[in-house]
Amino acid sequence: MSSFKSIPHDKLLKQIRLKIVDGSMLKLIIQTLKVGIASKEDVKALKVGVAQGSPISPLYSNIYLNVIDQEWHRMQYPEQLGATLHRYCDDAILVLQKRAATPVLKAFVEMTEKMGLTVNQKKTKITKLADGFDFIGFNFVRRKSPRSGKNAIYICPSKRAQKAIRKKLKYMTSRNAPIKPKEFIEVIRPVLMGWVNYFRHTNASKAFALLQHFINIRFRRYLTHRSKGRGFGWKKYPNEKLYAIGMPYIACGLIKY
């Protein structure tokens, strides 16, 4: 769905008024909804949608989209269509077994359109669990277990999520950074901890190993440059030495120091 740009203010406020009756608070909420979008020429007030990037926008989105969850059950679609709806903010998936997917998707689109929302057609697709799909940073896929030989659902960090964390760490670190090794580690530690904790209960061992390799290289090149050495510093700074200095070690979803 694309809710941030299409949420009707009047319908959203109707939901908010079910819980909030204080006039001054409602006035403040209306002001946050109409916050302007600046351009080179002027500032235009929002008439629909909520401002992307605002810390309160996800809350507004969830308040309004909660109606989708209620409506899906009110229409008895789980029983009639055999499809369960799973939503996180404005990301949603429909899971069904041995049913035609097109009628289910059509019912969902019609329901969201009545709410004034638009389904992002570019991101919407019908797929099989055997082919896998991404949802809120996770990749879900069904394949045979190498141990039992039976079909099992595997969950791991999506390729997009892995690319995003490497990009973020690359932006935060530099071999030219004018800081001490302990400061370097303190910069990346909370980011690593947050990412690992988010994916620790998945089949993420391979993703963790790749991330460990990536950040070790970043730290090794920083140490080599700092000591005015040449090359990548593999011999001077093996992994064991990096961990001894304080580089977090990712193993089985745990961060060891």
HUCOR-V292555 format. One record per pair of residues at least 12 apart in sequence whose C-alpha atoms are under 10 Angstrom apart, sorted by sequence separation. I is the first residue (numbers start at 0). J is the second residue. If there is no record, write none. Layout:
# HUCOR-V292555
[[I	J] [I	J]]
This chain:
# HUCOR-V292555
[[32	44] [33	45] [34	46] [48	60] [71	83] [72	84] [81	93] [82	94] [83	95] [92	104] [128	140] [129	141] [130	142] [140	152] [141	153] [171	183] [172	184] [195	207] [219	231] [220	232] [223	235] [244	256] [12	25] [15	28] [32	45] [33	46] [71	84] [81	94] [82	95] [83	96] [127	140] [128	141] [129	142] [139	152] [140	153] [141	154] [194	207] [219	232] [220	233] [222	235] [223	236] [242	255] [243	256] [30	44] [31	45] [32	46] [33	47] [36	50] [81	95] [82	96] [93	107] [127	141] [128	142] [129	143] [139	153] [140	154] [172	186] [217	231] [218	232] [219	233] [222	236] [242	256] [30	45] [32	47] [33	48] [34	49] [35	50] [68	83] [80	95] [81	96] [138	153] [139	154] [140	155] [171	186] [172	187] [195	210] [216	231] [12	28] [32	48] [33	49] [34	50] [68	84] [77	93] [80	96] [81	97] [82	98] [137	153] [138	154] [139	155] [171	187] [191	207] [216	232] [219	235] [220	236] [12	29] [32	49] [33	50] [67	84] [68	85] [77	94] [81	98] [137	154] [138	155] [139	156] [216	233] [219	236] [31	49] [32	50] [68	86] [77	95] [80	98] [81	99] [82	100] [137	155] [138	156] [139	157] [168	186] [169	187] [218	236] [219	237] [31	50] [34	53] [67	86] [80	99] [81	100] [104	123] [136	155] [137	156] [138	157] [168	187] [171	190] [191	210] [219	238] [222	241] [9	29] [12	32] [80	100] [83	103] [104	124] [136	156] [137	157] [138	158] [167	187] [191	211] [216	236] [8	29] [11	32] [65	86] [82	103] [104	125] [129	150] [131	152] [133	154] [135	156] [136	157] [137	158] [138	159] [215	236] [216	237] [219	240] [31	53] [64	86] [65	87] [80	102] [81	103] [82	104] [129	151] [131	153] [132	154] [133	155] [134	156] [135	157] [136	158] [137	159] [138	160] [168	190] [215	237] [216	238] [219	241] [32	55] [64	87] [65	88] [80	103] [84	107] [129	152] [131	154] [133	156] [134	157] [136	159] [137	160] [167	190] [168	191] [191	214] [215	238] [218	241] [8	32] [31	55] [32	56] [64	88] [65	89] [79	103] [101	125] [128	152] [133	157] [136	160] [137	161] [8	33] [31	56] [61	86] [63	88] [64	89] [100	125] [132	157] [133	158] [135	160] [136	161] [216	241] [61	87] [62	88] [63	89] [77	103] [80	106] [100	126] [133	159] [164	190] [212	238] [215	241] [28	55] [32	59] [61	88] [76	103] [91	118] [133	160] [136	163] [164	191] [187	214] [211	238] [215	242] [60	88] [61	89] [90	118] [218	246] [59	88] [60	89] [89	118] [90	119] [58	88] [76	106] [164	194] [28	59] [57	88] [76	107] [92	123] [96	127] [215	246] [57	89] [90	122] [91	123] [92	124] [93	125] [95	127] [214	246] [215	247] [92	125] [94	127] [161	194] [214	247] [215	248] [94	128] [160	194] [184	218] [71	106] [183	218] [211	246] [11	47] [71	107] [74	110] [211	247] [8	45] [9	46] [11	48] [211	248] [8	46] [9	47] [156	194] [180	218] [183	221] [211	249] [7	46] [8	47] [71	110] [156	195] [183	222] [210	249] [211	250] [6	46] [7	47] [8	48] [67	107] [70	110] [92	132] [208	248] [4	45] [5	46] [6	47] [7	48] [8	49] [70	111] [92	133] [156	197] [180	221] [207	248] [208	249] [4	46] [5	47] [6	48] [7	49] [92	134] [156	198] [168	210] [172	214] [179	221] [180	222] [207	249] [208	250] [4	47] [5	48] [6	49] [67	110] [91	134] [155	198] [156	199] [174	217] [178	221] [179	222] [207	250] [208	251] [3	47] [4	48] [5	49] [15	59] [67	111] [90	134] [91	135] [154	198] [155	199] [165	209] [169	213] [173	217] [174	218] [177	221] [207	251] [2	47] [3	48] [4	49] [14	59] [66	111] [90	135] [155	200] [156	201] [161	206] [165	210] [168	213] [169	214] [172	217] [173	218] [174	219] [175	220] [176	221] [180	225] [204	249] [207	252] [2	48] [3	49] [4	50] [154	200] [155	201] [156	202] [157	203] [160	206] [161	207] [164	210] [168	214] [172	218] [174	220] [175	221] [176	222] [179	225] [204	250] [205	251] [207	253] [1	48] [2	49] [3	50] [4	51] [12	59] [15	62] [64	111] [67	114] [87	134] [88	135] [154	201] [155	202] [156	203] [173	220] [174	221] [175	222] [178	225] [203	250] [204	251] [3	51] [11	59] [14	62] [15	63] [66	114] [86	134] [87	135] [153	201] [154	202] [155	203] [156	204] [158	206] [161	209] [162	210] [165	213] [169	217] [173	221] [174	222] [176	224] [177	225] [203	251] [204	252] [3	52] [11	60] [14	63] [85	134] [86	135] [153	202] [154	203] [155	204] [156	205] [157	206] [161	210] [165	214] [168	217] [172	221] [174	223] [175	224] [176	225] [202	251] [203	252] [12	62] [13	63] [64	114] [152	202] [153	203] [155	205] [156	206] [174	224] [175	225] [201	251] [202	252] [8	59] [11	62] [12	63] [14	65] [63	114] [155	206] [156	207] [173	224] [174	225] [199	250] [200	251] [201	252] [11	63] [14	66] [64	116] [199	251] [200	252] [3	56] [6	59] [10	63] [11	64] [199	252] [3	57] [6	60] [195	249] [198	252] [199	253] [2	57] [8	63] [192	247] [195	250] [197	252] [3	59] [7	63] [191	247] [195	251] [196	252] [2	59] [3	60] [6	63] [188	245] [191	248] [192	249] [195	252] [196	253] [2	60] [6	64] [188	246] [191	249] [194	252] [195	253] [196	254] [2	61] [187	246] [188	247] [195	254] [137	197] [184	244] [185	245] [187	247] [192	252] [2	63] [136	197] [137	198] [180	241] [184	245] [185	246] [192	253] [2	64] [136	198] [139	201] [183	245] [184	246] [185	247] [192	254] [138	201] [181	244] [183	246] [184	247] [191	254] [0	64] [137	201] [138	202] [180	244] [181	245] [180	245] [181	246] [137	203] [180	246] [188	254] [47	115] [48	116] [188	256] [3	88] [2	88] [3	89] [2	89] [0	88] [1	89] [2	90] [0	89] [1	90] [0	90] [0	91] [11	114] [10	114] [10	115] [7	114] [0	108] [6	114] [7	115] [2	111] [5	114] [6	115] [7	116] [5	115] [6	116] [0	111] [5	116] [6	117] [4	116] [5	117] [2	115] [3	116] [4	117] [2	116] [3	117] [1	116] [2	117] [0	116] [1	117] [2	118] [0	117] [1	118] [2	119] [0	118] [1	119] [0	119] [1	120] [0	120] [1	122] [0	122] [0	123]]
